[in-house]
Amino acid sequence: MEAVRELLAEGTFHEASVEQVADRAGVSRATLYQHFRSRVDLVDAICDTFAANPALSKLREAVEIDDLDAALAETVALATRSGASEDAVLGELYGVAAIDPAARALVERQRADRRG
């Protein structure tokens, strides 16, 4: 997963082969395919990690703060931090979705999760 994250952040995932992803991860291509059926599955697994972002977890708590001013301030700060921490990966992910119809569903799911 870290190899995919790095390639997305570098803006080179769309050019990388599955073999290059495996090399970067230090595993064989066969091992990668044992866990992921395709490049889209790799991106899907990255989308699943967004929910575990610490800033996003805190954001979910912030909207429950009783003091509305404090809740708003904390929500804005955490939303900014959460988005910034994933900015490079998300930018590349949205680019992949623009050229790969199979990735569009992943982006839509990820956007729905963020709105939630």
C-alpha positions, -999 to +999 in steps of 0.1 A: +000+000+000+028+024+008+043+018-027+010+028-043+007+058-020+042+069-030+035+065-067+002+084-064+019+112-045+047+114-071+022+115-099+036+084-115+010+057-106-008+060-140+025+053-158+037+025-135+031-011-143+020-037-118+056-050-119+070-016-110+045-014-081+056-048-069+093-039-072+088-007-052+070-027-026+097-053-025+075-082-035+070-103-066+044-096-092+027-129-083+026-119-046+009-086-055-017-104-077-024-128-048-037-098-028-050-075-056-066-085-089-058-053-107-044-017-106-079-005-098-080-029-068-047-012-056-064+022-058-095+009-041-074-003-012-059+032-009-094+047-008-102+023+021-073+038+041-087+074+039-112+066+066-084+058+090-068+093+087-064+106+122-076+141+112-107+126+097-114+106+128-111+137+149-133+156+125-161+131+131-158+138+168-156+176+163-190+179+147-204+165+180-190+193+202-218+211+220-203+246+217-212+255+181-184+281+178-158+256+190-173+228+168-171+250+137-136+262+144-124+226+151-143+212+121-127+238+097-092+232+111-095+194+109-112+194+075-083+215+061-057+192+078-074+161+066-076+173+030-041+186+030-026+153+043-041+134+014-039+162-012-012+147-035-028+112-034-063+126-040-052+148-069-036+119-087-066+096-079-090+121-094-067+123-125-067+085-128-105+086-126-106+111-155-089+088-178-099+054-164-136+047-163-130+017-139-116+042-113-145+066-114-166+044-091-138+045-065-136+083-067-173+086-063-173+063-033-144+082-018-162+115-023-193+102-007-173+090+023-157+125+027-192+141+025-204+118+051 
